[in-house]
Amino acid sequence: MNHPIPVPQSAPPIAPPAAKAAWSVDAVLALFELPFADLMFRAQQTLRENFDPNAIQRSTLLSIKTGNCSEDCSYCSQSKRYQTGLETQRLLSTEEVLAAARAAKEQGSGRFCMGAAWRGPKEKDMAAVAEMVKAVKALGLETCVTLGILKDGQAEQLKAAGLDYYNHNLDTAPEFYGDIVTTHTYQDRLDTLKSVRAAGLKVCSGGIVGMGETRRHRAGLIAKLASLDPPPESVPINNLVPIPGTPLAERTAVDIFEFVRTIAAARISMPGSYVRLSAGREQMSEAEQALCFLAGANSIFYGDQLLTTTNPGLERDQALFAKLSLHGV
């Protein structure tokens, strides 16, 4: 006798904050504390309501100026305050950037991100960066830069050059930030994001998991991002890659399930944003990456190198996409 297959019962609907109300830390923490299967179910529901669940946005990241940064971000190999063995590099030429951008486009990336190790760009650097943006944009790629803290008028200059996204991560929760960075404030970061929005640019902003923060701090980071008006269009979630010579070199890796919970909380609280599985992906197994995609991550950095750390090679990513029936955009 055939028995009917039982229909799974949906988890109770989540109660998001009222329209235009901020996500509180407690509300995001409640997401973290859901049973794992319920959290994954809700994150996957949210993903499917807003995106093609089998499509992954691909971005390539290039360091256009490496090392000798004045700031003391405890996770960063590019600070001149730490002895990390990093070879410093001058600002690249537009021709060098264009060659990398062409290769990225040929390999399937849709967005090209350019990062410079500065507290913020000097006016003399802005013309060169604007030229790079214009040239990359002309290839038909989305453009993104991360240049640090912007001064008045600089976001407008980047917008005029054709920039699409400005990346400036909040890194962590406000109350933990001082344990990680002391040479600029959390408000400095928020002010830069405000100026980016005012100039009409899209925002890319996320943070880092595994710096010694608590779960509440992780919830605080997600709540702060989700409460920006509007939330960032792109939200990179980085898993700390401990760099020898930095103050965080001996940090213990966060449990993968806690990392996946962070991805899921970002997806549910920022339903219309691309949530990017960013630094630390090379240290993850295929199964761990698959969990992150199930939790709502729908963007990756694509290519062999991030700013100063390695990334899974193209062949590895293509093989994983084939196993999971994913396609890149």
C-alpha positions in Angstrom: 0.0 0.0 0.0 1.4 3.4 -1.0 1.5 5.9 1.8 1.3 9.6 1.0 4.4 11.6 1.6 3.9 14.0 4.5 4.1 17.7 3.6 6.7 19.5 5.7 5.3 22.1 8.0 6.7 25.6 7.5 8.4 27.2 10.4 6.3 30.0 12.0 6.7 33.2 10.0 9.4 35.5 11.2 8.3 38.8 12.5 10.6 41.4 11.0 10.6 45.0 12.3 7.9 47.3 11.0 8.5 49.1 7.8 11.4 51.6 8.0 12.0 50.5 11.7 15.6 49.6 12.6 16.6 46.0 13.3 17.6 45.9 17.0 20.5 43.8 18.2 18.0 41.7 20.2 15.9 41.0 17.1 19.0 39.9 15.1 20.2 37.9 18.1 16.9 36.0 18.1 17.7 34.9 14.6 21.1 33.6 15.7 19.4 31.6 18.4 16.9 29.8 16.3 17.3 26.0 15.8 19.7 25.6 13.0 17.3 24.0 10.6 14.7 26.7 11.2 17.2 29.4 10.6 18.4 27.8 7.3 14.8 27.4 6.2 13.9 31.0 6.8 17.1 32.2 5.1 16.4 30.1 2.1 12.9 31.3 1.9 14.1 34.9 2.0 16.7 34.3 -0.7 14.1 32.7 -3.0 11.6 35.6 -2.5 14.3 38.1 -3.7 16.8 36.3 -6.0 17.4 33.4 -8.3 18.5 30.9 -5.6 21.0 29.2 -8.0 22.7 32.3 -9.2 25.9 33.6 -7.7 27.2 37.2 -8.3 30.9 37.1 -9.0 33.3 40.0 -8.2 37.1 40.2 -8.7 39.2 42.2 -6.3 42.5 43.9 -7.2 44.9 45.7 -4.9 45.8 48.9 -6.8 48.1 50.2 -4.0 49.5 47.8 -1.4 50.9 48.2 2.1 52.4 51.1 4.1 49.0 52.1 5.5 49.0 54.5 8.5 46.0 52.8 10.2 46.2 50.2 13.0 43.3 47.7 11.9 44.4 44.7 13.9 43.5 42.2 11.2 45.3 43.9 8.4 48.6 42.9 6.8 48.9 46.2 5.1 49.4 48.4 8.2 52.9 49.8 8.5 52.7 49.3 12.2 53.0 45.5 11.9 55.8 43.3 10.6 54.0 40.9 8.2 56.5 40.6 5.5 54.2 42.2 3.0 55.8 43.7 -0.1 54.6 47.3 -0.6 53.4 48.4 -4.0 53.0 51.8 -5.6 49.7 52.8 -7.1 49.2 50.8 -10.3 48.9 52.4 -13.7 45.6 52.4 -15.5 47.1 50.0 -18.1 47.9 47.5 -15.3 44.4 47.8 -13.9 42.8 47.4 -17.3 44.8 44.2 -18.0 43.5 42.7 -14.8 40.0 43.9 -15.5 39.9 42.4 -19.0 41.1 39.0 -17.6 38.4 39.1 -14.9 35.7 39.8 -17.4 36.9 36.9 -19.6 36.8 34.6 -16.6 33.2 35.6 -15.9 33.3 38.3 -13.3 30.6 40.9 -13.5 32.1 43.4 -11.0 35.6 44.6 -10.7 36.7 46.0 -7.3 39.8 48.1 -6.7 41.3 48.5 -3.3 44.0 50.9 -2.0 45.7 50.8 1.4 45.2 54.3 2.5 43.5 56.0 5.5 41.8 57.9 2.7 42.8 59.1 -0.8 44.7 62.3 -1.2 43.5 64.7 -3.8 46.5 64.0 -6.0 45.4 60.4 -6.1 41.8 61.0 -7.1 42.5 61.8 -10.8 44.4 58.5 -11.2 41.6 56.5 -9.5 38.9 58.2 -11.5 40.8 57.3 -14.7 40.9 53.7 -13.6 37.1 53.7 -12.9 36.3 55.2 -16.3 38.5 52.7 -18.1 37.1 49.6 -16.3 33.5 50.9 -16.7 34.1 51.2 -20.4 34.7 47.4 -20.5 31.1 46.8 -19.4 31.9 45.8 -15.9 30.3 47.1 -12.7 32.9 49.1 -10.8 33.7 49.2 -7.1 36.5 50.9 -5.1 37.6 50.8 -1.5 39.9 53.7 -0.7 39.3 54.3 3.0 37.7 57.4 4.6 36.5 60.0 2.0 36.8 63.7 2.3 34.1 66.2 1.2 33.5 66.0 -2.5 35.5 62.8 -3.2 32.4 60.6 -3.4 31.0 63.0 -6.0 34.2 62.8 -8.0 34.0 59.0 -8.1 30.3 59.1 -9.1 31.2 61.4 -12.0 33.8 58.9 -13.1 31.2 56.2 -13.4 31.7 54.4 -10.1 28.9 52.0 -9.2 29.8 50.8 -5.7 31.9 52.1 -2.8 33.1 49.6 -0.3 33.7 50.6 3.3 33.2 47.9 5.9 31.9 48.5 9.4 34.0 45.5 10.5 32.2 44.7 13.7 29.7 46.0 16.3 30.2 49.5 17.6 31.0 48.4 21.1 33.8 46.0 20.0 35.3 48.3 17.3 37.7 50.0 19.7 39.3 46.6 20.4 40.2 46.2 16.7 40.9 49.8 15.4 42.0 52.9 17.3 43.3 55.3 14.6 39.8 56.1 13.3 36.3 55.8 14.8 33.2 53.9 14.0 31.5 57.3 13.3 34.3 58.0 10.7 33.1 54.9 8.8 29.4 55.8 9.1 30.2 59.3 7.9 31.9 57.9 4.8 28.9 55.7 4.0 26.7 58.7 4.4 28.7 60.7 1.9 28.7 57.8 -0.5 24.9 57.6 -0.3 24.5 61.3 -0.7 26.6 61.1 -3.9 24.2 58.5 -5.4 26.6 55.6 -5.2 25.6 52.1 -4.2 27.1 50.8 -0.9 29.1 47.7 -0.2 29.6 47.2 3.5 30.0 44.2 5.8 32.3 42.9 8.4 34.6 40.2 9.7 33.8 37.2 11.8 36.4 35.6 14.1 38.2 38.6 15.6 37.4 37.6 19.2 33.9 39.0 19.2 30.9 37.5 20.9 27.7 36.3 19.3 26.0 39.5 20.5 28.7 41.5 18.7 28.1 39.6 15.5 24.4 40.3 15.9 25.3 44.0 16.6 27.2 44.2 13.3 24.3 42.7 11.3 21.8 45.0 13.1 23.9 48.1 12.3 24.2 47.2 8.6 20.5 46.3 8.3 19.4 49.5 9.9 21.3 51.7 7.4 18.7 53.5 5.3 18.7 51.9 2.9 20.8 48.8 3.8 23.9 48.1 1.7 23.3 46.6 -1.7 26.3 44.4 -1.2 27.2 42.8 2.2 30.6 41.0 2.4 30.9 38.6 5.3 34.6 37.8 5.9 35.9 34.9 7.9 39.1 36.2 9.6 42.3 34.9 7.9 44.8 35.4 10.8 48.0 37.1 9.4 51.3 36.4 11.1 52.6 39.7 12.6 49.2 41.2 13.2 47.6 41.4 16.7 45.0 38.9 15.6 47.5 36.3 14.4 46.6 33.8 17.1 42.8 34.1 17.0 41.0 30.8 17.0 38.7 30.2 14.0 34.9 30.6 14.6 32.9 27.4 14.4 31.6 27.0 10.8 28.0 26.7 12.1 28.3 30.1 13.9 29.7 31.6 10.7 26.8 30.1 8.7 24.4 31.6 11.3 25.9 35.0 10.6 25.3 34.6 6.8 21.7 33.5 7.5 21.1 36.5 9.8 22.4 38.9 7.2 20.2 37.3 4.5 17.0 37.5 6.6 17.6 41.0 7.9 18.8 42.4 4.5 16.6 40.5 2.0 17.3 42.6 -1.1 21.1 42.7 -0.6 23.8 40.5 -2.2 25.4 38.7 0.7 29.0 37.9 -0.2 31.0 35.0 1.0 34.3 36.8 1.1 37.7 36.3 2.8 38.4 33.0 4.4 36.6 31.0 1.7 39.8 29.2 0.7 40.0 27.6 4.1 36.5 26.2 3.8 35.6 22.8 2.4 33.1 22.5 -0.4 30.5 21.3 2.0 31.1 24.3 4.3 30.7 26.7 1.3 27.6 24.9 0.2 26.1 25.5 3.7 26.9 29.2 3.3 25.0 29.3 -0.1 22.1 27.5 1.5 22.1 30.1 4.2 21.6 32.8 1.6 25.1 33.9 0.4 24.7 34.7 -3.2 28.0 36.5 -4.1 31.7 35.6 -4.0 35.0 37.0 -4.8 36.2 35.2 -7.9 39.8 34.7 -8.8 43.0 33.5 -7.3 43.8 36.5 -5.1 42.0 39.0 -2.8 43.9 42.1 -1.7 46.7 40.3 0.1 45.3 36.8 0.8 44.7 33.9 -1.5 41.3 32.8 -2.8 40.1 29.5 -4.3 41.3 29.2 -7.9 38.8 29.5 -10.8 38.9 25.7 -11.5 38.0 24.9 -7.9 35.1 27.4 -8.1 33.9 26.1 -11.4 33.9 22.5 -10.1 32.0 23.5 -7.0 29.4 25.4 -9.1 28.9 22.3 -11.3 28.4 20.1 -8.2 25.8 22.5 -6.8 24.2 23.4 -10.1 25.0 27.0 -9.6 25.5 29.6 -12.3 27.5 32.8 -12.1 26.2 36.3 -12.9 
